[in-house]
Amino acid sequence: MSLFFQGETMEVMIGGAKLELVEGDITRQDVDAIVNAANSSLLGGGGVDGAIHRAGGPRILEECRQLGGCPAGEARLTTGGNLKARYVIHTVGPIYQGGGQREAQLLTSCYRESLKLATAKGLNSVAFPAISTGAYGYPLAEAARIALKTVMDYLVQHPQIKLVRFVLFGAAAYEAYEQALRELLRVFPGAREQ
């Protein structure tokens, strides 16, 4: 694993895959798929969900209506509509209730199931938001550790994914993810800085 920084971007190489942290707008990412932090109806909402549906246009909603919803911790795939990304992976994060309601397991599952869908579809690049950290109230630092560790573990086992980018909204989210990534690099098996 190698590590280098470029402005407000942090990049880590895990085998042949790149993991990036950037502060920005997920709807503008030029990747195979972006991940939507959706609600269980998949019919649009606020935050990232609303922004993706607005930017992607009506085709995304049309396909979501046919899916019949999605339980927390699972993921579903639709077209990217008008987005640069060809696909949207919709996943439903847990509502944080203090940590005793399987929130960590459900959040881990969101990232793992999203990546499994990407792998099954033959996609090489995926962009994630900070799932469950907005209206669903998941503490940023804890959510960042879960998200990054899950993705890093997955990349080691699935070399066909070449890029995972976390697109973080605002400085607080970026800083939480950067700190979590630095901490994980100290203990991640086979970590080496370049």
Secondary structure, DSSP 8 states (H G I E B T S, - for coil): -EEEEETTEEEEEETTEEEEEEES-GGG--SSEEEEEE-TT-S--SHHHHHHHHHH-HHHHHHHHHHT---TT-EEEEE-TTSSSSEEEEEE----SSS-SSHHHHHHHHHHHHHHHHHHTT--EEEE--TTSSTT---HHHHHHHHHHHHHHHHHH-TT--EEEEEESSHHHHHHHHHHHHHHHHHSTT----
